[in-house]
């Protein structure tokens, strides 16, 4: 994204790209808009209205909390917040204008994370495990004493991971699990804890093959004072600098889509490791690549699905991109061309990027704050492109 072509700013509390990247679903309060990714023109609009029931008459207005496409793109689910708790899910189908209200709806994705505490155990994730068992999601439970249990969908216990009591320090044993991630091939499982340690576990035998703490690679930092430009977006080039090691919790953890890179983040620091350079290798080749330090705490990290790029936002007006060679930050030019007539100066001052989402084709990314979003494109959008229609999905 060398040219940083940004779209107008639109109002939305959450967004979701369709699987083919042709459309992006956006939500604001009880309204769902299906927009063309190339032009952001609204193609379809729905309202998630409450059913006429006495039990819902005294509740607050409907607020859409989450949007989720089915893998084929034919269905869109909208999880709705009623007051302070989630109660209802709306299901939309391509070409159908009416909505069906469901009391519960299982997510169409195999990869998802729960935060459900039950009997001192926390279900922290599920995933496809291994190429030969690609359709079998395995459940992962984490106990308070740093034990991870793996279960099949039918409840069969298939393995456990416990840190080695002989080699583990008292500090390690006192920590709790914060994040987990499967490698794409299902052979390895990463566990990040509250003390800044990442365990890499093999699915054969459920034994740790590496313990990573970061700060072992070349370190680069965001400059304390950003350059000033007149009327143009600021571009920030990161520089080599020493980074003070920290034992803060692991807040971000994941693999690149091809499994060659492992990354994890702590507060204001992102660590990147080379992981599995040869897919046929019996063991991963884990080598530190870079440690990136930001001026503000990291709010969202997402790896591009089609290239070696990582997008990061830190609740500022900047979008940061790491491409394997370095990190560059660009100021998001919000407010200058807001689409809904809001005051441009207020928008420019208040926009703080809270999340970033890549399109499945990797040609654009959505940058969102609490109430607004914009797209950044690989190439200039809307020039000579035909408007997409709902039936073209």
HELIX and SHEET records of a PDB file:
HELIX    1   1 UNK A   54  UNK A   56  5                                   3    
HELIX    2   2 UNK A  131  UNK A  133  5                                   3    
HELIX    3   3 UNK A  170  UNK A  173  1                                   4    
HELIX    4   4 UNK A  344  UNK A  350  1                                   7    
HELIX    5   5 UNK A  390  UNK A  392  5                                   3    
SHEET    1   A 3 UNK A   5  UNK A   6  0                                        
SHEET    2   A 3 UNK A 372  UNK A 377 -1                                        
SHEET    3   A 3 UNK A  10  UNK A  11 -1                                        
SHEET    1   B 4 UNK A   5  UNK A   6  0                                        
SHEET    2   B 4 UNK A 372  UNK A 377 -1                                        
SHEET    3   B 4 UNK A 364  UNK A 368 -1                                        
SHEET    4   B 4 UNK A 355  UNK A 358 -1                                        
SHEET    1   C 4 UNK A  14  UNK A  17  0                                        
SHEET    2   C 4 UNK A  23  UNK A  28 -1                                        
SHEET    3   C 4 UNK A  31  UNK A  36 -1                                        
SHEET    4   C 4 UNK A  42  UNK A  47 -1                                        
SHEET    1   D 4 UNK A  63  UNK A  69  0                                        
SHEET    2   D 4 UNK A  75  UNK A  82 -1                                        
SHEET    3   D 4 UNK A  85  UNK A  93 -1                                        
SHEET    4   D 4 UNK A 100  UNK A 102 -1                                        
SHEET    1   E 5 UNK A 116  UNK A 118  0                                        
SHEET    2   E 5 UNK A 121  UNK A 128 -1                                        
SHEET    3   E 5 UNK A 137  UNK A 143 -1                                        
SHEET    4   E 5 UNK A 147  UNK A 151 -1                                        
SHEET    5   E 5 UNK A 157  UNK A 162 -1                                        
SHEET    1   F 4 UNK A 177  UNK A 182  0                                        
SHEET    2   F 4 UNK A 188  UNK A 193 -1                                        
SHEET    3   F 4 UNK A 198  UNK A 202 -1                                        
SHEET    4   F 4 UNK A 208  UNK A 212 -1                                        
SHEET    1   G 6 UNK A 239  UNK A 240  0                                        
SHEET    2   G 6 UNK A 218  UNK A 221 -1                                        
SHEET    3   G 6 UNK A 287  UNK A 293  1                                        
SHEET    4   G 6 UNK A 269  UNK A 274 -1                                        
SHEET    5   G 6 UNK A 261  UNK A 266 -1                                        
SHEET    6   G 6 UNK A 252  UNK A 255 -1                                        
SHEET    1   H 5 UNK A 235  UNK A 237  0                                        
SHEET    2   H 5 UNK A 327  UNK A 331 -1                                        
SHEET    3   H 5 UNK A 318  UNK A 322 -1                                        
SHEET    4   H 5 UNK A 310  UNK A 313 -1                                        
SHEET    5   H 5 UNK A 300  UNK A 303 -1                                        
END                                                                             
